[in-house]
Amino acid sequence: MKPPYKITGKILKLVALISEKIGEVNSAHLNKLPTELRKKNRIKTIHSSLEIEGNTLTIEQITAIVENKRVVGPKKDILEVKNAIAVYNYLDKLNPFSFDSFCEAHRILMNGLVDSPGKLRNKSVGIVRGSDVTHVAPSSDRLKPLLNDLFDYLKNDDDLVLIKSCVFHYEIEFIHPFIDGNGRMGRLWQTLILKGANPVYEFLPIEALIKERQEQYYESLGMSDKTGESTAFIEFMLEIILESLEELLDVQNLNLTNIDRLNLFKSIVKEDIFTRKDYLKNFREISSATASRDLKFAVEKGFIEKFGDKNLTRYRFK
């Protein structure tokens, strides 16, 4: 059964704007981010997603853990970070359409933090914020049928991946399939779903923007609970995705290194023969002299082969 929601004018407008931004991202060669920016955004993602759940470690401490340095802090918080690093590093091996893969991710994410990581809860739960019970989750005997329907929708429905990723995120929050870690799993799985549509989504700091607007995040969840459909949450998450793409484009003037440019260009031309002019067409922001230096560097380092001389010079990646 398809989860209930409506496609509103606001949703259509946000989808169109996001599509425009993705086009700009591709044109600016930001669909494959430089290594340092990927690392920075991944750390922001882990920090924000865990901070929403009460983790106290700072970005500096999480950076140190990523770099295998010793950190002093609550053992539970350190374990949460190590597990999050492990599961995000494992994204390429996870199948967004597989329930078993979903449970495997939870097992990695919550290992040592709950009694049965990767196992569906076997008792009823309510979600409490402050002194109020804000949501009573479906009974445990309904979990498997609800999740089977949700994964069937994700795999087979014709709606846009953007919309389905938001619906999935909301439904995981609503179904609350595990004793703990459901919010983390909803955010993680939305990233995994979007990553299949465009690689740039893997390293967008969407969670950082959710953390900044945490109150609105919970309000949109609550509004969707009250109306019995995920429409309000879809609108909120599409706004977050759009904002994260705009932030990424704001740093498009970041200084790509020669290695970054060469790796990006290799992913485009693969093993085809090319000229300096071809290289320049893809990096209009650099000068002819910089292009020549990049290619000379690559030849000297053995990254590419050089054929001919002067105007007849051609190159090919090894």
N, C-alpha and C positions, 0 to 999 in steps of 0.2 A: 504494500500500500504506500502511495506517495505521501510524504509528510505535507501537512497543510501550510500553505503560504500563498500570498498574492503577488503578482508582478505589478508594481505600482509605477506611476510616471517617474517618481524619484529614483527608483531602482533602474529603470531604463536609461535615465539621464546619467547616473553614476557609472553604469556599465559602458556607455559611450565615451565618457570622459576617461575612464580607466584604459579603454582600448586606444584612445589617442595618446595617452601617456606611455603605454607599452610601445607604440610606434616610435615615440621620441627616444625612449630608452634604447631600443634596437639601433636607431640611427646614431646615437651617441656612443655605441659600443659598450653600453653598461649592462647588457644582458649577461655578460660574463665578467663579473667584477674583478678588479685587481685583488691579488691575494690578501694584501693588508686590509683592504676594505671589507672583504669577506670575513676575515677573522674578527675585525672590530664589530661588525654587525651581528655576527653569531654570538659574541660575548654579550652584546646588548640584549639580544633575544633571550638568552639563558637567564641573565640577570633580571630582566623585567618579568618573564613568565614565572620565575620562582619568587620574586618579590611580591607579586600578586598573592601568592600562597603563604606569605609570611616569612620567607627566607631573609636572613639578616646580612648576608655577605655582600660586600661592595663589589663594584666593577673591577677595582684593582685586585681584590682577593680572587675573584673568578678568573681574571687574566693570569694570575700567578698559578692557579690550579691548571689552567689550560697549558701553561708552560712547564708543568710538572715541578713547580716549586712548592716548598712547604708553606702551609697556611695555618695560622692559629685561629680557631673559631669553633662554634658548636659542631659536634660530630655529625649530627643529623643534617645540618645545613651544608656541610662539606660533602656529605654523601649525596645529597640531592643534586648538588652541582656536578659531581663526578658522573652520576647517572645521566643527567641531562646532556652532558658533553658526549657520553657514550651513545645515547640514542640519536642525537643530531648527527654524529659522525657515521651512524648506521643507516641514514635516510635512504641512500642509494639501493640498499638491500631490502627495503620495505615496499610492499605492494599496497597502494592506497585502496584497492578494491577487495582486499582479503581480510576477512575477520580474524583468521589465524595470525596474520601479520600484525594486525591491530593489537591482539593480545600479547604477541611477542614484544612489541614496542613498550607496552605497559610493564611487562616483566623486567625489561632493562631499566625503564624510567623509575620504577618503584622498588627495585631490588634492595632488600635490607630495610625498607621503610614501612612495609605492610607485611602481614603474615602470608598472604597468598598472592604475590604479584603475578599479573597475567591471568588471574581467575576472576570470573564474574562474581559479584557479591551474592550471598545466599540469605540475606536478611533485608528487611525494609529499612530505608533511611530517609531522613528529612534534612534539608539544607537550612542551617541557621545562620543568620547575619545579625550580629548584636544580640538582642534578646528575643528576636522574632524568627519563627519558622517561615521561611520565604518560599519553600518549595518542598512538596512531598513527592519523592520519586516513585515511579511505577514499581509494583511488587516484584520480587526476585524471579517469580515463575514466568513473568512476562518479558524478561530481559532478552532471552535468545530470539524469540519471534520478532520483537521490535528491532533488534540489531540485524537480523536477517533481512527484514524489510528495508532497513536503512542502507545496507550495503548493496542490495538489489537496486534501489533507487539511484545510488551513487554510480553504479556500473552501467545501468541500462537506460536511465531517463535522458531525454533529449535536451533538457535545459542546459544553459551555459555552465561550464565548469566553475566560473566565478560564483554563480548563484548556488550551485550544488555544494561548493566548499563551505559557504556560510550556513546553509541549511544543516549540513553535517555537523558543523561546530555547535550550532544551537541544540540539535537533537542529542548530542552526547551530553551536553550540560543537563538537558531535560531528563533523559533516560537514566543518567548517573549509573553506568554499568558496574563500576568498581567501588569498593569501599572508600578509596581515596585516589587522588590523581586524575580525576575526570576533567577538571579545567585545563590542566597541563596537556592531557591527551587531546582535548578538543582543539586547542591552539596548535599543537604539533601536527595533528592530522590535517588541519586546514592547510598548513604550510606544505605538507606532502602532496595533497591534492593539487594545489596551485602549481607546485614545482613541475608536475607533469605537463602543465599547459605552457609554462615558460620558466626556464632555469633561473631567471632573476628573482622569482618569488622565494627561492630557498634562502636567500640572504637579505631579504627585506626585513628591517626591524619592526615588523608589525606589532609584536608583543610590547615593544617600548611605547608605542602610541596608545595601545590598550591600557598600559599602566598609567600613562599620563591622564587618560580619560576613564579611569577605573570606575568612578561613580556612574558615568553614562553607560559603561559596559554592563554593569549590574542592572541599571534601570531598563536597558533594552531587553535584557533577559527576562526581567520581571514583567515588562509590558507584553512580551511574546507569550509568557506563561498565562497572563490574564486573558489575552485574546484567543489563545488556543492555536496560534500559528506563528511562524518564525519571521513574519514580514518585517517587524520593527528591528529585529536583530540583523536581518540581511541588510537593511538600509544603513544601520550603524557600522557594520563590518565593511561594507563597500566604501563608506566614507573614510575609514581607517586605511584601507588598501590604497585608495586614491591619494591620501595624504602621504603615505609612505613612498609612493612613486614620485610625488612632487618633491619630497625631501631628497630622494636619490638624484633627481635631475638637478637639484640645487648644487650638488657637488660634482656635476659633470665636467667642471673645469679643473677637477683634481688632476694632479700631475701624474699622468701615466708614465711609468718607466719604459725604457726601451724594451725590456723583457715583456712587460704587459702588452705593449703594442705588437710585438712579434708573435706572442702567443695568441692574441686575438686574431691577427691576420692569418696565422696558420690554420685556425679553426674555420676560416672562411675559404681560403684557397686550397687547403689540404696539400696535395702533391702536384698541383698544377704549376706550370711555369708562369712567372709574372715579371713585371718590370718595376722600376722605381716609380713610374707614373701610376701604375696600378696601386702600389702601396700608398702613395699620396692621396689617391681618390678616397681611400678609407680613413685617412687621418688628415682632414682638411685644416685642422688647427695647427699642424706643424709645418715648418719650412722645408724647402727642398734640401737644405744643408742637413737638417735633423734627420730626414728620411735617409739621406746618404750615409750619415753616421750610424743609424740603426742597422742598415744593411751591411755596412762594413764590419760592424761589431759581430753580427750574426755569422758572416763568412769566416771571420777570424776564430770564432768560438766553435765553428763546425756545425752550426745549426742549419745553415743553408749552403747550397752549391751555387757558384757563379759561372755563367757562360758568356763568352764574348767580351767586347770591350766598348767603352764610350757609349754612343747612342744605341749600340746593338747589344748592350748588356742585358742578360736575362738571369733570373734566379729561380731556385726551387728548394723547398724545404726537404731535408733528409728524413 
